């Protein structure tokens, strides 16, 4: 079972804050639609631009889209991530 499956089993007290993908952005977008994260990160900036152009929203706010190593680092340190 992966982390998303664990969160589903834990129930409504838990939420996905961020998701990332190296190349399968179609799957990432499916997961973003389902889990409504605040932020997603992809490796390729062109893919990030394509996703940003879609104007996606999550929980009533624009979906934050990051890219590259810097984007992954931002995702790992996202402010609303429990520490």
Long-range contacts (C-beta under 8 A, 24 or more apart in sequence): 4-31, 4-35, 7-35, 17-78, 17-80, 17-81, 18-75, 18-78, 18-81, 20-72, 20-75, 23-47, 25-50, 25-51, 29-54, 29-56, 32-56, 32-58, 32-63, 37-63, 38-63, 38-64, 38-78, 38-80, 39-63, 39-64, 39-65, 39-66, 39-74, 39-75, 39-78, 40-64, 40-65, 40-66, 40-75, 41-65, 41-66, 41-67, 41-71, 41-72, 41-74, 41-75, 42-66, 42-67, 42-71, 43-67, 43-68, 43-72, 44-68
